[in-house]
Amino acid sequence: MPVIDWEKMALGTAIAASLGGVAVFVADPTQPVNARLDLIQSQLKALPKAGPVAVGAALSDVTLLAQQPIFVMSTGANAYKEKAVKLIGISISPGRRAALVSVDGQPAVWMGIGETQDELVLIEVGSNAVRFDTPVGARTISINEPAVGGAG
């Protein structure tokens, strides 16, 4: 069985630790990261400073928002009436999904996803149905569904 010389082991460990510490200070592993951070900091300092906010414009925006209702009225004389939407056709191709729809008896138009027609935003096109975002919420219409509208 080999005999371990603990003094040599301790001395070797101390020398290895000293060399490792010197290597970290000589070849700093964080130097590339620090250089990139310095570059980013100098770029941030070069950005133009934000100017003062025009109080008059901000107040006019607030008053405009205050004049608009937050919720859609669903009852009463001024209630929102849902549009009568008829889904006539669907086109699905690799680059585009579209629906041929008639809103409130108007001539049919092709709508792509995200397009708006009479307060209706087309949000999804499936193989036999589409979904619209309306002022009163999402609405799904099938291709065989009759055009029905009414109070929201």
C-alpha positions as YAML, in Angstrom:
chain: A
units: angstrom
residues:
- id: 1
  name: MET
  ca: [0.00, 0.00, 0.00]
- id: 2
  name: PRO
  ca: [1.49, 3.35, -1.02]
- id: 3
  name: VAL
  ca: [2.28, 5.90, 1.66]
- id: 4
  name: ILE
  ca: [0.90, 9.40, 1.13]
- id: 5
  name: ASP
  ca: [3.19, 12.26, 2.03]
- id: 6
  name: TRP
  ca: [0.69, 14.82, 3.34]
- id: 7
  name: GLU
  ca: [3.23, 17.63, 3.39]
- id: 8
  name: LYS
  ca: [3.96, 17.24, -0.34]
- id: 9
  name: MET
  ca: [0.21, 16.97, -1.03]
- id: 10
  name: ALA
  ca: [-0.51, 20.21, 0.84]
- id: 11
  name: LEU
  ca: [2.40, 21.98, -0.85]
- id: 12
  name: GLY
  ca: [1.26, 20.80, -4.31]
- id: 13
  name: THR
  ca: [-2.29, 21.94, -3.61]
- id: 14
  name: ALA
  ca: [-1.08, 25.38, -2.48]
- id: 15
  name: ILE
  ca: [1.10, 25.77, -5.59]
- id: 16
  name: ALA
  ca: [-1.77, 24.70, -7.91]
- id: 17
  name: ALA
  ca: [-4.16, 27.16, -6.23]
- id: 18
  name: SER
  ca: [-1.62, 29.98, -6.54]
- id: 19
  name: LEU
  ca: [-1.03, 29.26, -10.23]
- id: 20
  name: GLY
  ca: [-4.79, 29.09, -10.84]
- id: 21
  name: GLY
  ca: [-5.31, 32.46, -9.15]
- id: 22
  name: VAL
  ca: [-2.51, 34.03, -11.18]
- id: 23
  name: ALA
  ca: [-3.98, 32.54, -14.39]
- id: 24
  name: VAL
  ca: [-7.38, 34.10, -13.64]
- id: 25
  name: PHE
  ca: [-5.82, 37.54, -13.15]
- id: 26
  name: VAL
  ca: [-3.55, 37.25, -16.20]
- id: 27
  name: ALA
  ca: [-6.12, 35.73, -18.59]
- id: 28
  name: ASP
  ca: [-9.41, 37.26, -17.41]
- id: 29
  name: PRO
  ca: [-12.27, 35.09, -18.81]
- id: 30
  name: THR
  ca: [-14.76, 37.94, -18.43]
- id: 31
  name: GLN
  ca: [-12.80, 40.34, -20.63]
- id: 32
  name: PRO
  ca: [-14.85, 39.76, -23.86]
- id: 33
  name: VAL
  ca: [-18.13, 40.18, -21.97]
- id: 34
  name: ASN
  ca: [-16.91, 43.35, -20.27]
- id: 35
  name: ALA
  ca: [-15.79, 44.75, -23.62]
- id: 36
  name: ARG
  ca: [-19.28, 44.15, -25.07]
- id: 37
  name: LEU
  ca: [-20.90, 45.75, -22.02]
- id: 38
  name: ASP
  ca: [-18.66, 48.80, -22.40]
- id: 39
  name: LEU
  ca: [-19.65, 49.05, -26.07]
- id: 40
  name: ILE
  ca: [-23.35, 48.84, -25.21]
- id: 41
  name: GLN
  ca: [-22.95, 51.46, -22.49]
- id: 42
  name: SER
  ca: [-21.21, 53.86, -24.90]
- id: 43
  name: GLN
  ca: [-23.98, 53.29, -27.48]
- id: 44
  name: LEU
  ca: [-26.64, 54.02, -24.86]
- id: 45
  name: LYS
  ca: [-24.90, 57.25, -23.92]
- id: 46
  name: ALA
  ca: [-24.85, 58.26, -27.61]
- id: 47
  name: LEU
  ca: [-28.65, 57.92, -27.95]
- id: 48
  name: PRO
  ca: [-30.57, 61.21, -28.06]
- id: 49
  name: LYS
  ca: [-32.20, 62.27, -24.82]
- id: 50
  name: ALA
  ca: [-35.99, 62.31, -24.60]
- id: 51
  name: GLY
  ca: [-37.44, 65.79, -24.84]
- id: 52
  name: PRO
  ca: [-40.11, 67.26, -22.61]
- id: 53
  name: VAL
  ca: [-43.63, 65.91, -23.04]
- id: 54
  name: ALA
  ca: [-46.08, 68.32, -24.62]
- id: 55
  name: VAL
  ca: [-48.69, 68.68, -21.89]
- id: 56
  name: GLY
  ca: [-51.32, 70.15, -24.20]
- id: 57
  name: ALA
  ca: [-51.18, 67.17, -26.58]
- id: 58
  name: ALA
  ca: [-51.29, 64.70, -23.70]
- id: 59
  name: LEU
  ca: [-54.34, 66.41, -22.21]
- id: 60
  name: SER
  ca: [-56.18, 66.46, -25.54]
- id: 61
  name: ASP
  ca: [-55.54, 62.70, -25.89]
- id: 62
  name: VAL
  ca: [-56.97, 62.12, -22.42]
- id: 63
  name: THR
  ca: [-60.08, 64.20, -23.12]
- id: 64
  name: LEU
  ca: [-60.59, 62.34, -26.40]
- id: 65
  name: LEU
  ca: [-60.39, 59.02, -24.57]
- id: 66
  name: ALA
  ca: [-62.78, 60.25, -21.88]
- id: 67
  name: GLN
  ca: [-65.39, 61.08, -24.53]
- id: 68
  name: GLN
  ca: [-65.42, 57.55, -25.94]
- id: 69
  name: PRO
  ca: [-67.46, 54.88, -24.11]
- id: 70
  name: ILE
  ca: [-65.51, 52.08, -22.47]
- id: 71
  name: PHE
  ca: [-68.17, 49.41, -22.93]
- id: 72
  name: VAL
  ca: [-70.45, 48.71, -25.87]
- id: 73
  name: MET
  ca: [-74.12, 49.27, -25.07]
- id: 74
  name: SER
  ca: [-76.00, 46.01, -25.55]
- id: 75
  name: THR
  ca: [-79.48, 47.16, -24.47]
- id: 76
  name: GLY
  ca: [-81.63, 50.23, -24.96]
- id: 77
  name: ALA
  ca: [-82.31, 52.57, -27.84]
- id: 78
  name: ASN
  ca: [-78.64, 53.11, -28.74]
- id: 79
  name: ALA
  ca: [-77.63, 49.46, -28.35]
- id: 80
  name: TYR
  ca: [-75.05, 47.98, -30.70]
- id: 81
  name: LYS
  ca: [-76.63, 45.72, -33.28]
- id: 82
  name: GLU
  ca: [-74.57, 42.83, -34.54]
- id: 83
  name: LYS
  ca: [-73.93, 42.80, -38.24]
- id: 84
  name: ALA
  ca: [-75.64, 40.13, -40.35]
- id: 85
  name: VAL
  ca: [-72.64, 38.25, -41.75]
- id: 86
  name: LYS
  ca: [-72.88, 35.55, -44.42]
- id: 87
  name: LEU
  ca: [-69.80, 33.43, -45.09]
- id: 88
  name: ILE
  ca: [-69.85, 32.63, -48.79]
- id: 89
  name: GLY
  ca: [-66.42, 31.12, -49.36]
- id: 90
  name: ILE
  ca: [-63.00, 30.35, -47.90]
- id: 91
  name: SER
  ca: [-59.60, 30.41, -49.58]
- id: 92
  name: ILE
  ca: [-56.63, 28.76, -47.93]
- id: 93
  name: SER
  ca: [-53.27, 28.89, -49.69]
- id: 94
  name: PRO
  ca: [-49.71, 28.59, -48.36]
- id: 95
  name: GLY
  ca: [-49.27, 32.37, -48.19]
- id: 96
  name: ARG
  ca: [-52.75, 33.57, -47.31]
- id: 97
  name: ARG
  ca: [-56.02, 32.68, -45.66]
- id: 98
  name: ALA
  ca: [-59.08, 34.66, -46.70]
- id: 99
  name: ALA
  ca: [-62.86, 34.59, -46.47]
- id: 100
  name: LEU
  ca: [-65.52, 35.81, -48.89]
- id: 101
  name: VAL
  ca: [-68.12, 37.51, -46.71]
- id: 102
  name: SER
  ca: [-71.21, 39.64, -47.12]
- id: 103
  name: VAL
  ca: [-71.95, 42.04, -44.27]
- id: 104
  name: ASP
  ca: [-75.52, 43.35, -43.80]
- id: 105
  name: GLY
  ca: [-76.54, 42.37, -47.35]
- id: 106
  name: GLN
  ca: [-73.68, 44.31, -48.97]
- id: 107
  name: PRO
  ca: [-71.85, 42.81, -51.96]
- id: 108
  name: ALA
  ca: [-69.42, 40.07, -50.92]
- id: 109
  name: VAL
  ca: [-65.78, 41.04, -50.38]
- id: 110
  name: TRP
  ca: [-62.63, 39.02, -49.75]
- id: 111
  name: MET
  ca: [-61.11, 39.63, -46.31]
- id: 112
  name: GLY
  ca: [-57.65, 38.51, -45.23]
- id: 113
  name: ILE
  ca: [-56.73, 37.82, -41.62]
- id: 114
  name: GLY
  ca: [-56.45, 41.12, -39.74]
- id: 115
  name: GLU
  ca: [-58.57, 43.09, -42.21]
- id: 116
  name: THR
  ca: [-61.61, 45.08, -41.06]
- id: 117
  name: GLN
  ca: [-65.06, 45.37, -42.63]
- id: 118
  name: ASP
  ca: [-67.84, 47.32, -40.84]
- id: 119
  name: GLU
  ca: [-66.33, 46.95, -37.32]
- id: 120
  name: LEU
  ca: [-65.60, 43.24, -37.90]
- id: 121
  name: VAL
  ca: [-61.98, 42.09, -37.83]
- id: 122
  name: LEU
  ca: [-61.23, 38.69, -39.35]
- id: 123
  name: ILE
  ca: [-59.04, 36.88, -36.81]
- id: 124
  name: GLU
  ca: [-59.12, 33.24, -37.92]
- id: 125
  name: VAL
  ca: [-59.94, 31.23, -41.04]
- id: 126
  name: GLY
  ca: [-60.60, 27.51, -40.75]
- id: 127
  name: SER
  ca: [-61.60, 24.88, -43.31]
- id: 128
  name: ASN
  ca: [-65.35, 25.53, -42.91]
- id: 129
  name: ALA
  ca: [-65.67, 28.44, -40.45]
- id: 130
  name: VAL
  ca: [-64.17, 31.84, -39.62]
- id: 131
  name: ARG
  ca: [-63.87, 33.94, -36.46]
- id: 132
  name: PHE
  ca: [-64.40, 37.67, -36.26]
- id: 133
  name: ASP
  ca: [-63.55, 40.09, -33.48]
- id: 134
  name: THR
  ca: [-66.58, 42.33, -32.97]
- id: 135
  name: PRO
  ca: [-67.21, 45.21, -30.55]
- id: 136
  name: VAL
  ca: [-69.09, 42.76, -28.30]
- id: 137
  name: GLY
  ca: [-66.60, 39.87, -28.51]
- id: 138
  name: ALA
  ca: [-65.46, 37.06, -30.79]
- id: 139
  name: ARG
  ca: [-67.97, 35.51, -33.17]
- id: 140
  name: THR
  ca: [-67.62, 32.28, -35.17]
- id: 141
  name: ILE
  ca: [-69.52, 31.85, -38.42]
- id: 142
  name: SER
  ca: [-69.80, 28.59, -40.36]
- id: 143
  name: ILE
  ca: [-69.99, 28.41, -44.13]
- id: 144
  name: ASN
  ca: [-73.54, 26.95, -44.07]
- id: 145
  name: GLU
  ca: [-74.87, 29.32, -41.41]
- id: 146
  name: PRO
  ca: [-77.58, 31.77, -42.49]
- id: 147
  name: ALA
  ca: [-76.80, 35.48, -42.14]
- id: 148
  name: VAL
  ca: [-78.22, 36.42, -38.76]
- id: 149
  name: GLY
  ca: [-77.75, 39.70, -36.95]
- id: 150
  name: GLY
  ca: [-79.43, 41.46, -34.10]
- id: 151
  name: ALA
  ca: [-78.79, 43.00, -30.71]
- id: 152
  name: GLY
  ca: [-75.42, 42.13, -29.23]
...
